[in-house]
Amino acid sequence: MTAAGLIFSNIHDKSLPELTRVRTMASVPFGGRYRLIDFALSNMVNSGITKIGLITHYNYQSLLDHVGTGKDWDLARRSGGIKILPPYITAFANSNNVLYNTRLEALISIRDFISDCKEEIVVLSDCDSVCNIDLSAMIDQHIATNADITLGVKSSYLSQDSARTLTIVRSDDSGRVTEVGEYQGLKNGFEDVCVRIIVIGRKYLEELITDAVARGYTSFTKDILVRNCKFHNIRTFKFDSYFATVRSLSDYFRCSMDLLDPEIRRSL
C-alpha cells in the first residue's frame, strides 16, 4: 500500500523564537551541517515514501534554499518528489484572506493537494523532532490493525516543569487509544506522549477535513482526536529508539549536547 508524506514546517516556530525570527523551525540548524527538517525527510524517504508535501507558512526562504529540488533525498523526480505547499494555494481555500494557525487549518488549506494524491495512506510529521525511525513498520501496523489513525507515541517521564502543550495518549493492552488529553502538570510519572507523527488513511483524512470545514473545527487534537478516540479505531505505535523534541531553547541545547554520546550519534 503506497503512502504520501506531509511535513509541517512552521507549526512550532513560537516554541523557539530566538532562532526562528528569520527562518522556519524546519530550517533551524542542527549538528553543524544539518537542519531539523532533515530528520523528517530522511525518515520518510528511508521508509519508501517518495511523494512529500512540505507545508509552509512564512519565513521559508531559508527552507527553500536548503531543500532545493530535493535532489539530496532523491526527490527530484517527475512523478512524486517533494512539493512546496504555500498556505492557501487557491482563492477558494482562502476566502477570509488569513494564514492558518493550527495543524488542522493547515490541512484544510492544502486539501486540494490531498485530494489529488493517489496514495492510500498519508503520513503527517512535524519538524521539531530529532530521531531516526522506520516509518514502514508504523505503516504496516496501521494496515494490520485496520486503524483509522495511528499515533506515534514515546514513553516519557513528565513533571510539572515539562507541562508545555504535551498531548498525553492512553491506550488499552491492544494498543487502541482510550483517552487523549493535554498534560496538566498535576503529577509526576511516565506517560505516553504523542510525538506528532501520525499515519492516517487518505480518504478518512479527506472526510475529517470536510467535516472540520462544515463544523468550524480548528484543532486536530481537540476536535479530531479527543472527539473520535472512543468511536473510531485509533491506535498507538510506540517508539523505543532515541527520540527528542525541540520545544524550547533549552531542549535545543540538550539535544545538541546528546550528540556527544557516541551511541546516540550513531543511531541518528
BASEMAR-675963 format. One record per residue (C-alpha): residue number from 1; residue in one letter; x, y, z. Coordinates in nm, 2 decimals, decimal comma, m for minus. Example, Ala and Ser with C-alpha at 12.3 -4.5 7.8 and 13.67 -1.06 7.14 Angstrom:
% BASEMAR-675963
<site><k>1</k><r>a</r><px>1,23</px><py>m0,45</py><pz>0,78</pz></site>
<site><k>2</k><r>s</r><px>1,37</px><py>m0,11</py><pz>0,71</pz></site>
% end
This chain:
% BASEMAR-675963
<site><k>1</k><r>m</r><px>0,00</px><py>0,00</py><pz>0,00</pz></site>
<site><k>2</k><r>t</r><px>0,15</px><py>0,33</py><pz>m0,11</pz></site>
<site><k>3</k><r>a</r><px>0,19</px><py>0,63</py><pz>0,12</pz></site>
<site><k>4</k><r>a</r><px>0,25</px><py>1,01</py><pz>0,08</pz></site>
<site><k>5</k><r>g</r><px>0,40</px><py>1,24</py><pz>0,34</pz></site>
<site><k>6</k><r>l</r><px>0,31</px><py>1,58</py><pz>0,47</pz></site>
<site><k>7</k><r>i</r><px>0,55</px><py>1,78</py><pz>0,68</pz></site>
<site><k>8</k><r>f</r><px>0,45</px><py>2,09</py><pz>0,88</pz></site>
<site><k>9</k><r>s</r><px>0,74</px><py>2,34</py><pz>0,86</pz></site>
<site><k>10</k><r>n</r><px>0,60</px><py>2,63</py><pz>1,07</pz></site>
<site><k>11</k><r>i</r><px>0,37</px><py>2,49</py><pz>1,33</pz></site>
<site><k>12</k><r>h</r><px>0,62</px><py>2,53</py><pz>1,62</pz></site>
<site><k>13</k><r>d</r><px>0,80</px><py>2,85</py><pz>1,53</pz></site>
<site><k>14</k><r>k</r><px>0,68</px><py>3,02</py><pz>1,85</pz></site>
<site><k>15</k><r>s</r><px>0,85</px><py>2,75</py><pz>2,06</pz></site>
<site><k>16</k><r>l</r><px>1,19</px><py>2,87</py><pz>1,95</pz></site>
<site><k>17</k><r>p</r><px>1,15</px><py>3,24</py><pz>1,89</pz></site>
<site><k>18</k><r>e</r><px>1,52</px><py>3,30</py><pz>1,95</pz></site>
<site><k>19</k><r>l</r><px>1,61</px><py>3,11</py><pz>1,63</pz></site>
<site><k>20</k><r>t</r><px>1,30</px><py>3,14</py><pz>1,41</pz></site>
<site><k>21</k><r>r</r><px>1,29</px><py>3,52</py><pz>1,37</pz></site>
<site><k>22</k><r>v</r><px>1,41</px><py>3,49</py><pz>1,01</pz></site>
<site><k>23</k><r>r</r><px>1,36</px><py>3,12</py><pz>0,94</pz></site>
<site><k>24</k><r>t</r><px>1,11</px><py>2,84</py><pz>1,00</pz></site>
<site><k>25</k><r>m</r><px>1,15</px><py>2,57</py><pz>1,27</pz></site>
<site><k>26</k><r>a</r><px>1,22</px><py>2,33</py><pz>0,98</pz></site>
<site><k>27</k><r>s</r><px>1,53</px><py>2,51</py><pz>0,87</pz></site>
<site><k>28</k><r>v</r><px>1,69</px><py>2,56</py><pz>1,22</pz></site>
<site><k>29</k><r>p</r><px>2,05</px><py>2,43</py><pz>1,20</pz></site>
<site><k>30</k><r>f</r><px>2,13</px><py>2,11</py><pz>1,40</pz></site>
<site><k>31</k><r>g</r><px>2,45</px><py>1,92</py><pz>1,44</pz></site>
<site><k>32</k><r>g</r><px>2,66</px><py>2,16</py><pz>1,24</pz></site>
<site><k>33</k><r>r</r><px>2,57</px><py>2,06</py><pz>0,88</pz></site>
<site><k>34</k><r>y</r><px>2,20</px><py>1,96</py><pz>0,91</pz></site>
<site><k>35</k><r>r</r><px>1,86</px><py>2,12</py><pz>0,96</pz></site>
<site><k>36</k><r>l</r><px>1,57</px><py>1,99</py><pz>1,17</pz></site>
<site><k>37</k><r>i</r><px>1,37</px><py>1,90</py><pz>0,86</pz></site>
<site><k>38</k><r>d</r><px>1,64</px><py>1,66</py><pz>0,75</pz></site>
<site><k>39</k><r>f</r><px>1,51</px><py>1,41</py><pz>1,01</pz></site>
<site><k>40</k><r>a</r><px>1,15</px><py>1,41</py><pz>0,89</pz></site>
<site><k>41</k><r>l</r><px>1,25</px><py>1,40</py><pz>0,53</pz></site>
<site><k>42</k><r>s</r><px>1,51</px><py>1,12</py><pz>0,58</pz></site>
<site><k>43</k><r>n</r><px>1,26</px><py>0,91</py><pz>0,79</pz></site>
<site><k>44</k><r>m</r><px>1,01</px><py>0,93</py><pz>0,51</pz></site>
<site><k>45</k><r>v</r><px>1,24</px><py>0,86</py><pz>0,22</pz></site>
<site><k>46</k><r>n</r><px>1,42</px><py>0,58</py><pz>0,40</pz></site>
<site><k>47</k><r>s</r><px>1,07</px><py>0,42</py><pz>0,46</pz></site>
<site><k>48</k><r>g</r><px>0,99</px><py>0,43</py><pz>0,09</pz></site>
<site><k>49</k><r>i</r><px>0,78</px><py>0,75</py><pz>0,08</pz></site>
<site><k>50</k><r>t</r><px>0,87</px><py>0,93</py><pz>m0,24</pz></site>
<site><k>51</k><r>k</r><px>0,59</px><py>1,19</py><pz>m0,26</pz></site>
<site><k>52</k><r>i</r><px>0,62</px><py>1,45</py><pz>0,01</pz></site>
<site><k>53</k><r>g</r><px>0,43</px><py>1,78</py><pz>0,06</pz></site>
<site><k>54</k><r>l</r><px>0,61</px><py>2,05</py><pz>0,26</pz></site>
<site><k>55</k><r>i</r><px>0,35</px><py>2,28</py><pz>0,41</pz></site>
<site><k>56</k><r>t</r><px>0,49</px><py>2,63</py><pz>0,45</pz></site>
<site><k>57</k><r>h</r><px>0,36</px><py>2,94</py><pz>0,63</pz></site>
<site><k>58</k><r>y</r><px>0,60</px><py>3,24</py><pz>0,62</pz></site>
<site><k>59</k><r>n</r><px>0,98</px><py>3,30</py><pz>0,66</pz></site>
<site><k>60</k><r>y</r><px>1,05</px><py>3,00</py><pz>0,44</pz></site>
<site><k>61</k><r>q</r><px>1,32</px><py>3,14</py><pz>0,21</pz></site>
<site><k>62</k><r>s</r><px>1,60</px><py>2,96</py><pz>0,41</pz></site>
<site><k>63</k><r>l</r><px>1,39</px><py>2,64</py><pz>0,39</pz></site>
<site><k>64</k><r>l</r><px>1,36</px><py>2,66</py><pz>0,01</pz></site>
<site><k>65</k><r>d</r><px>1,74</px><py>2,73</py><pz>m0,01</pz></site>
<site><k>66</k><r>h</r><px>1,81</px><py>2,41</py><pz>0,19</pz></site>
<site><k>67</k><r>v</r><px>1,57</px><py>2,17</py><pz>0,04</pz></site>
<site><k>68</k><r>g</r><px>1,61</px><py>2,29</py><pz>m0,32</pz></site>
<site><k>69</k><r>t</r><px>1,48</px><py>2,04</py><pz>m0,57</pz></site>
<site><k>70</k><r>g</r><px>1,50</px><py>1,76</py><pz>m0,32</pz></site>
<site><k>71</k><r>k</r><px>1,79</px><py>1,60</py><pz>m0,50</pz></site>
<site><k>72</k><r>d</r><px>1,98</px><py>1,52</py><pz>m0,18</pz></site>
<site><k>73</k><r>w</r><px>1,69</px><py>1,29</py><pz>m0,08</pz></site>
<site><k>74</k><r>d</r><px>1,64</px><py>1,15</py><pz>m0,43</pz></site>
<site><k>75</k><r>l</r><px>1,31</px><py>1,35</py><pz>m0,45</pz></site>
<site><k>76</k><r>a</r><px>1,39</px><py>1,55</py><pz>m0,77</pz></site>
<site><k>77</k><r>r</r><px>1,16</px><py>1,34</py><pz>m0,99</pz></site>
<site><k>78</k><r>r</r><px>0,87</px><py>1,39</py><pz>m1,23</pz></site>
<site><k>79</k><r>s</r><px>0,64</px><py>1,16</py><pz>m1,05</pz></site>
<site><k>80</k><r>g</r><px>0,61</px><py>1,23</py><pz>m0,68</pz></site>
<site><k>81</k><r>g</r><px>0,91</px><py>1,40</py><pz>m0,53</pz></site>
<site><k>82</k><r>i</r><px>0,89</px><py>1,70</py><pz>m0,30</pz></site>
<site><k>83</k><r>k</r><px>0,62</px><py>1,96</py><pz>m0,34</pz></site>
<site><k>84</k><r>i</r><px>0,63</px><py>2,30</py><pz>m0,17</pz></site>
<site><k>85</k><r>l</r><px>0,28</px><py>2,39</py><pz>m0,05</pz></site>
<site><k>86</k><r>p</r><px>0,24</px><py>2,76</py><pz>0,04</pz></site>
<site><k>87</k><r>p</r><px>m0,06</px><py>2,85</py><pz>0,26</pz></site>
<site><k>88</k><r>y</r><px>m0,40</px><py>2,86</py><pz>0,08</pz></site>
<site><k>89</k><r>i</r><px>m0,28</px><py>2,80</py><pz>m0,27</pz></site>
<site><k>90</k><r>t</r><px>m0,63</px><py>2,87</py><pz>m0,41</pz></site>
<site><k>91</k><r>a</r><px>m0,86</px><py>3,17</py><pz>m0,36</pz></site>
<site><k>92</k><r>f</r><px>m1,14</px><py>2,93</py><pz>m0,28</pz></site>
<site><k>93</k><r>a</r><px>m0,95</px><py>2,79</py><pz>0,02</pz></site>
<site><k>94</k><r>n</r><px>m0,86</px><py>3,13</py><pz>0,15</pz></site>
<site><k>95</k><r>s</r><px>m1,18</px><py>3,32</py><pz>0,13</pz></site>
<site><k>96</k><r>n</r><px>m1,11</px><py>3,50</py><pz>0,46</pz></site>
<site><k>97</k><r>n</r><px>m0,76</px><py>3,60</py><pz>0,35</pz></site>
<site><k>98</k><r>v</r><px>m0,59</px><py>3,47</py><pz>0,67</pz></site>
<site><k>99</k><r>l</r><px>m0,30</px><py>3,24</py><pz>0,74</pz></site>
<site><k>100</k><r>y</r><px>m0,35</px><py>2,91</py><pz>0,93</pz></site>
<site><k>101</k><r>n</r><px>m0,26</px><py>2,88</py><pz>1,29</pz></site>
<site><k>102</k><r>t</r><px>m0,31</px><py>2,52</py><pz>1,37</pz></site>
<site><k>103</k><r>r</r><px>m0,23</px><py>2,18</py><pz>1,22</pz></site>
<site><k>104</k><r>l</r><px>m0,59</px><py>2,12</py><pz>1,11</pz></site>
<site><k>105</k><r>e</r><px>m0,62</px><py>2,46</py><pz>0,95</pz></site>
<site><k>106</k><r>a</r><px>m0,30</px><py>2,38</py><pz>0,76</pz></site>
<site><k>107</k><r>l</r><px>m0,45</px><py>2,06</py><pz>0,63</pz></site>
<site><k>108</k><r>i</r><px>m0,77</px><py>2,25</py><pz>0,52</pz></site>
<site><k>109</k><r>s</r><px>m0,55</px><py>2,49</py><pz>0,33</pz></site>
<site><k>110</k><r>i</r><px>m0,40</px><py>2,21</py><pz>0,12</pz></site>
<site><k>111</k><r>r</r><px>m0,70</px><py>1,99</py><pz>0,08</pz></site>
<site><k>112</k><r>d</r><px>m0,67</px><py>2,01</py><pz>m0,30</pz></site>
<site><k>113</k><r>f</r><px>m0,33</px><py>1,85</py><pz>m0,28</pz></site>
<site><k>114</k><r>i</r><px>m0,46</px><py>1,58</py><pz>m0,06</pz></site>
<site><k>115</k><r>s</r><px>m0,75</px><py>1,51</py><pz>m0,29</pz></site>
<site><k>116</k><r>d</r><px>m0,51</px><py>1,48</py><pz>m0,59</pz></site>
<site><k>117</k><r>c</r><px>m0,30</px><py>1,22</py><pz>m0,41</pz></site>
<site><k>118</k><r>k</r><px>m0,33</px><py>0,87</py><pz>m0,54</pz></site>
<site><k>119</k><r>e</r><px>m0,17</px><py>0,71</py><pz>m0,24</pz></site>
<site><k>120</k><r>e</r><px>m0,40</px><py>0,54</py><pz>0,01</pz></site>
<site><k>121</k><r>i</r><px>m0,21</px><py>0,64</py><pz>0,32</pz></site>
<site><k>122</k><r>v</r><px>m0,08</px><py>0,98</py><pz>0,44</pz></site>
<site><k>123</k><r>v</r><px>0,20</px><py>1,02</py><pz>0,70</pz></site>
<site><k>124</k><r>l</r><px>0,19</px><py>1,35</py><pz>0,89</pz></site>
<site><k>125</k><r>s</r><px>0,50</px><py>1,47</py><pz>1,06</pz></site>
<site><k>126</k><r>d</r><px>0,61</px><py>1,79</py><pz>1,24</pz></site>
<site><k>127</k><r>c</r><px>0,97</px><py>1,90</py><pz>1,20</pz></site>
<site><k>128</k><r>d</r><px>1,07</px><py>1,97</py><pz>1,56</pz></site>
<site><k>129</k><r>s</r><px>1,18</px><py>1,61</py><pz>1,63</pz></site>
<site><k>130</k><r>v</r><px>1,53</px><py>1,46</py><pz>1,63</pz></site>
<site><k>131</k><r>c</r><px>1,50</px><py>1,09</py><pz>1,55</pz></site>
<site><k>132</k><r>n</r><px>1,59</px><py>0,81</py><pz>1,31</pz></site>
<site><k>133</k><r>i</r><px>1,29</px><py>0,58</py><pz>1,28</pz></site>
<site><k>134</k><r>d</r><px>1,15</px><py>0,33</py><pz>1,04</pz></site>
<site><k>135</k><r>l</r><px>0,80</px><py>0,46</py><pz>0,94</pz></site>
<site><k>136</k><r>s</r><px>0,73</px><py>0,15</py><pz>0,73</pz></site>
<site><k>137</k><r>a</r><px>0,69</px><py>m0,05</py><pz>1,05</pz></site>
<site><k>138</k><r>m</r><px>0,43</px><py>0,20</py><pz>1,17</pz></site>
<site><k>139</k><r>i</r><px>0,25</px><py>0,19</py><pz>0,83</pz></site>
<site><k>140</k><r>d</r><px>0,25</px><py>m0,19</py><pz>0,84</pz></site>
<site><k>141</k><r>q</r><px>0,09</px><py>m0,19</py><pz>1,19</pz></site>
<site><k>142</k><r>h</r><px>m0,17</px><py>0,07</py><pz>1,07</pz></site>
<site><k>143</k><r>i</r><px>m0,27</px><py>m0,16</py><pz>0,79</pz></site>
<site><k>144</k><r>a</r><px>m0,27</px><py>m0,48</py><pz>1,00</pz></site>
<site><k>145</k><r>t</r><px>m0,49</px><py>m0,33</py><pz>1,27</pz></site>
<site><k>146</k><r>n</r><px>m0,72</px><py>m0,17</py><pz>1,01</pz></site>
<site><k>147</k><r>a</r><px>m0,68</px><py>0,16</py><pz>1,21</pz></site>
<site><k>148</k><r>d</r><px>m0,83</px><py>0,49</py><pz>1,11</pz></site>
<site><k>149</k><r>i</r><px>m0,54</px><py>0,68</py><pz>1,27</pz></site>
<site><k>150</k><r>t</r><px>m0,22</px><py>0,56</py><pz>1,42</pz></site>
<site><k>151</k><r>l</r><px>m0,04</px><py>0,79</py><pz>1,66</pz></site>
<site><k>152</k><r>g</r><px>0,34</px><py>0,77</py><pz>1,72</pz></site>
<site><k>153</k><r>v</r><px>0,40</px><py>0,78</py><pz>2,10</pz></site>
<site><k>154</k><r>k</r><px>0,70</px><py>0,78</py><pz>2,32</pz></site>
<site><k>155</k><r>s</r><px>0,70</px><py>0,69</py><pz>2,69</pz></site>
<site><k>156</k><r>s</r><px>0,85</px><py>0,99</py><pz>2,87</pz></site>
<site><k>157</k><r>y</r><px>0,89</px><py>1,10</py><pz>3,23</pz></site>
<site><k>158</k><r>l</r><px>0,68</px><py>1,41</py><pz>3,30</pz></site>
<site><k>159</k><r>s</r><px>0,70</px><py>1,66</py><pz>3,58</pz></site>
<site><k>160</k><r>q</r><px>0,55</px><py>2,00</py><pz>3,65</pz></site>
<site><k>161</k><r>d</r><px>0,84</px><py>2,16</py><pz>3,47</pz></site>
<site><k>162</k><r>s</r><px>0,76</px><py>1,97</py><pz>3,15</pz></site>
<site><k>163</k><r>a</r><px>0,40</px><py>2,08</py><pz>3,12</pz></site>
<site><k>164</k><r>r</r><px>0,43</px><py>2,25</py><pz>2,79</pz></site>
<site><k>165</k><r>t</r><px>0,15</px><py>2,17</py><pz>2,54</pz></site>
<site><k>166</k><r>l</r><px>0,22</px><py>1,79</py><pz>2,56</pz></site>
<site><k>167</k><r>t</r><px>m0,05</px><py>1,56</py><pz>2,43</pz></site>
<site><k>168</k><r>i</r><px>m0,09</px><py>1,25</py><pz>2,65</pz></site>
<site><k>169</k><r>v</r><px>m0,22</px><py>0,93</py><pz>2,49</pz></site>
<site><k>170</k><r>r</r><px>m0,36</px><py>0,64</py><pz>2,69</pz></site>
<site><k>171</k><r>s</r><px>m0,44</px><py>0,31</py><pz>2,53</pz></site>
<site><k>172</k><r>d</r><px>m0,55</px><py>m0,04</py><pz>2,63</pz></site>
<site><k>173</k><r>d</r><px>m0,34</px><py>m0,36</py><pz>2,61</pz></site>
<site><k>174</k><r>s</r><px>m0,41</px><py>m0,40</py><pz>2,24</pz></site>
<site><k>175</k><r>g</r><px>m0,29</px><py>m0,05</py><pz>2,16</pz></site>
<site><k>176</k><r>r</r><px>m0,63</px><py>0,10</py><pz>2,09</pz></site>
<site><k>177</k><r>v</r><px>m0,65</px><py>0,46</py><pz>2,22</pz></site>
<site><k>178</k><r>t</r><px>m0,89</px><py>0,52</py><pz>2,50</pz></site>
<site><k>179</k><r>e</r><px>m0,81</px><py>0,88</py><pz>2,60</pz></site>
<site><k>180</k><r>v</r><px>m0,63</px><py>1,18</py><pz>2,46</pz></site>
<site><k>181</k><r>g</r><px>m0,57</px><py>1,50</py><pz>2,65</pz></site>
<site><k>182</k><r>e</r><px>m0,32</px><py>1,77</py><pz>2,74</pz></site>
<site><k>183</k><r>y</r><px>m0,08</px><py>1,72</py><pz>3,03</pz></site>
<site><k>184</k><r>q</r><px>m0,18</px><py>1,94</py><pz>3,32</pz></site>
<site><k>185</k><r>g</r><px>0,13</px><py>1,91</py><pz>3,52</pz></site>
<site><k>186</k><r>l</r><px>m0,06</px><py>1,78</py><pz>3,83</pz></site>
<site><k>187</k><r>k</r><px>0,16</px><py>1,47</py><pz>3,89</pz></site>
<site><k>188</k><r>n</r><px>0,49</px><py>1,32</py><pz>3,81</pz></site>
<site><k>189</k><r>g</r><px>0,55</px><py>1,00</py><pz>3,63</pz></site>
<site><k>190</k><r>f</r><px>0,58</px><py>0,82</py><pz>3,29</pz></site>
<site><k>191</k><r>e</r><px>0,32</px><py>0,88</py><pz>3,03</pz></site>
<site><k>192</k><r>d</r><px>0,29</px><py>0,80</py><pz>2,65</pz></site>
<site><k>193</k><r>v</r><px>0,34</px><py>1,14</py><pz>2,48</pz></site>
<site><k>194</k><r>c</r><px>0,22</px><py>1,19</py><pz>2,12</pz></site>
<site><k>195</k><r>v</r><px>0,53</px><py>1,27</py><pz>1,91</pz></site>
<site><k>196</k><r>r</r><px>0,33</px><py>1,43</py><pz>1,63</pz></site>
<site><k>197</k><r>i</r><px>0,40</px><py>1,16</py><pz>1,37</pz></site>
<site><k>198</k><r>i</r><px>0,06</px><py>1,03</py><pz>1,25</pz></site>
<site><k>199</k><r>v</r><px>m0,04</px><py>0,77</py><pz>0,99</pz></site>
<site><k>200</k><r>i</r><px>m0,39</px><py>0,81</py><pz>0,85</pz></site>
<site><k>201</k><r>g</r><px>m0,59</px><py>0,68</py><pz>0,56</pz></site>
<site><k>202</k><r>r</r><px>m0,62</px><py>0,94</py><pz>0,28</pz></site>
<site><k>203</k><r>k</r><px>m0,99</px><py>0,90</py><pz>0,23</pz></site>
<site><k>204</k><r>y</r><px>m1,05</px><py>0,92</py><pz>0,60</pz></site>
<site><k>205</k><r>l</r><px>m0,84</px><py>1,23</py><pz>0,62</pz></site>
<site><k>206</k><r>e</r><px>m1,05</px><py>1,39</py><pz>0,34</pz></site>
<site><k>207</k><r>e</r><px>m1,36</px><py>1,31</py><pz>0,54</pz></site>
<site><k>208</k><r>l</r><px>m1,22</px><py>1,47</py><pz>0,85</pz></site>
<site><k>209</k><r>i</r><px>m1,12</px><py>1,78</py><pz>0,66</pz></site>
<site><k>210</k><r>t</r><px>m1,46</px><py>1,82</py><pz>0,50</pz></site>
<site><k>211</k><r>d</r><px>m1,63</px><py>1,77</py><pz>0,84</pz></site>
<site><k>212</k><r>a</r><px>m1,40</px><py>2,02</py><pz>1,00</pz></site>
<site><k>213</k><r>v</r><px>m1,48</px><py>2,29</py><pz>0,74</pz></site>
<site><k>214</k><r>a</r><px>m1,86</px><py>2,22</py><pz>0,79</pz></site>
<site><k>215</k><r>r</r><px>m1,84</px><py>2,24</py><pz>1,17</pz></site>
<site><k>216</k><r>g</r><px>m1,57</px><py>2,51</py><pz>1,21</pz></site>
<site><k>217</k><r>y</r><px>m1,32</px><py>2,29</py><pz>1,37</pz></site>
<site><k>218</k><r>t</r><px>m0,96</px><py>2,42</py><pz>1,41</pz></site>
<site><k>219</k><r>s</r><px>m0,77</px><py>2,19</py><pz>1,64</pz></site>
<site><k>220</k><r>f</r><px>m0,66</px><py>1,84</py><pz>1,52</pz></site>
<site><k>221</k><r>t</r><px>m0,60</px><py>1,72</py><pz>1,88</pz></site>
<site><k>222</k><r>k</r><px>m0,92</px><py>1,86</py><pz>2,05</pz></site>
<site><k>223</k><r>d</r><px>m1,16</px><py>1,84</py><pz>1,76</pz></site>
<site><k>224</k><r>i</r><px>m1,04</px><py>1,52</py><pz>1,59</pz></site>
<site><k>225</k><r>l</r><px>m0,85</px><py>1,30</py><pz>1,83</pz></site>
<site><k>226</k><r>v</r><px>m1,04</px><py>1,38</py><pz>2,16</pz></site>
<site><k>227</k><r>r</r><px>m1,38</px><py>1,37</py><pz>1,99</pz></site>
<site><k>228</k><r>n</r><px>m1,32</px><py>1,04</py><pz>1,80</pz></site>
<site><k>229</k><r>c</r><px>m1,09</px><py>0,83</py><pz>2,02</pz></site>
<site><k>230</k><r>k</r><px>m1,39</px><py>0,64</py><pz>2,17</pz></site>
<site><k>231</k><r>f</r><px>m1,58</px><py>0,59</py><pz>1,84</pz></site>
<site><k>232</k><r>h</r><px>m1,31</px><py>0,53</py><pz>1,58</pz></site>
<site><k>233</k><r>n</r><px>m1,02</px><py>0,28</py><pz>1,56</pz></site>
<site><k>234</k><r>i</r><px>m0,73</px><py>0,50</py><pz>1,67</pz></site>
<site><k>235</k><r>r</r><px>m0,41</px><py>0,31</py><pz>1,76</pz></site>
<site><k>236</k><r>t</r><px>m0,07</px><py>0,38</py><pz>1,91</pz></site>
<site><k>237</k><r>f</r><px>0,27</px><py>0,29</py><pz>1,78</pz></site>
<site><k>238</k><r>k</r><px>0,55</px><py>0,31</py><pz>2,04</pz></site>
<site><k>239</k><r>f</r><px>0,90</px><py>0,43</py><pz>1,95</pz></site>
<site><k>240</k><r>d</r><px>1,17</px><py>0,28</py><pz>2,16</pz></site>
<site><k>241</k><r>s</r><px>1,48</px><py>0,44</py><pz>2,00</pz></site>
<site><k>242</k><r>y</r><px>1,63</px><py>0,78</py><pz>2,07</pz></site>
<site><k>243</k><r>f</r><px>1,36</px><py>1,05</py><pz>2,02</pz></site>
<site><k>244</k><r>a</r><px>1,39</px><py>1,41</py><pz>2,13</pz></site>
<site><k>245</k><r>t</r><px>1,16</px><py>1,70</py><pz>2,06</pz></site>
<site><k>246</k><r>v</r><px>1,28</px><py>2,07</py><pz>2,04</pz></site>
<site><k>247</k><r>r</r><px>1,02</px><py>2,27</py><pz>2,23</pz></site>
<site><k>248</k><r>s</r><px>1,24</px><py>2,54</py><pz>2,37</pz></site>
<site><k>249</k><r>l</r><px>1,59</px><py>2,68</py><pz>2,35</pz></site>
<site><k>250</k><r>s</r><px>1,69</px><py>2,46</py><pz>2,65</pz></site>
<site><k>251</k><r>d</r><px>1,56</px><py>2,15</py><pz>2,46</pz></site>
<site><k>252</k><r>y</r><px>1,76</px><py>2,25</py><pz>2,16</pz></site>
<site><k>253</k><r>f</r><px>2,08</px><py>2,28</py><pz>2,37</pz></site>
<site><k>254</k><r>r</r><px>2,01</px><py>1,95</py><pz>2,54</pz></site>
<site><k>255</k><r>c</r><px>1,95</px><py>1,76</py><pz>2,21</pz></site>
<site><k>256</k><r>s</r><px>2,27</px><py>1,92</py><pz>2,07</pz></site>
<site><k>257</k><r>m</r><px>2,47</px><py>1,80</py><pz>2,37</pz></site>
<site><k>258</k><r>d</r><px>2,32</px><py>1,45</py><pz>2,33</pz></site>
<site><k>259</k><r>l</r><px>2,53</px><py>1,42</py><pz>2,01</pz></site>
<site><k>260</k><r>l</r><px>2,84</px><py>1,39</py><pz>2,23</pz></site>
<site><k>261</k><r>d</r><px>2,72</px><py>1,04</py><pz>2,32</pz></site>
<site><k>262</k><r>p</r><px>2,86</px><py>0,81</py><pz>2,06</pz></site>
<site><k>263</k><r>e</r><px>2,57</px><py>0,57</py><pz>2,08</pz></site>
<site><k>264</k><r>i</r><px>2,31</px><py>0,84</py><pz>2,02</pz></site>
<site><k>265</k><r>r</r><px>2,52</px><py>0,99</py><pz>1,74</pz></site>
<site><k>266</k><r>r</r><px>2,54</px><py>0,66</py><pz>1,56</pz></site>
<site><k>267</k><r>s</r><px>2,17</px><py>0,60</py><pz>1,60</pz></site>
<site><k>268</k><r>l</r><px>2,10</px><py>0,93</py><pz>1,43</pz></site>
% end
